[in-house]
């Protein structure tokens, strides 16, 4: 069984889409971290990991295989995580990328 999940930031930007055949649950912590060009970790003043867009990364969210396929086929940059529905939705002019 493969576990599908995304990682996103507090602005809704999806920064990672994963299909992990080794996972048994959606990870409880972020699996991806980012660094500045000089190699220092991309974190805020409180030490929280930041996305490349400068917003704090949130906990990974499980998705189904159909959503995974859509994100990979269409490009994750064409989607945003919608807090209200709890799932990725296609970007529109009203939910343009936060960064």
LINSULTA-V241893 format. One line per field, one symbol per residue. phi: phi as a letter, one per 20 degrees, with the letter a starting at -180 (. if undefined). A space follows every 50 residues. Layout:
BEGIN
phi = ???
END
This chain:
BEGIN
phi = .dedbccbdfenfedbcccdfefdbfgecfedcccfgenfgecefenffd ffendffdfgcfcefffgfffffenffecceeffembfcffcfecggfe
END
